[in-house]
């Protein structure tokens, strides 16, 4: 294994497919499942726009913990480190 961080990218699943449910109520569940699949227990997460709400919902509703969560919206950035 390397000492370098591993970068993974998650985007709205099915966002370009008509008829798929891409609501926030679904995205947090998909993100939680993806983190489990990737075996990421406490990742650093950077989330943009609705991704911030998705990551926060995965934390609050699905019990996913992050070492840090950085959210962005346009040119604004907020960071929260979880302990």
Order of alpha helices (4+ residues) and beta strands (2+ residues): alpha-beta-alpha-beta-beta
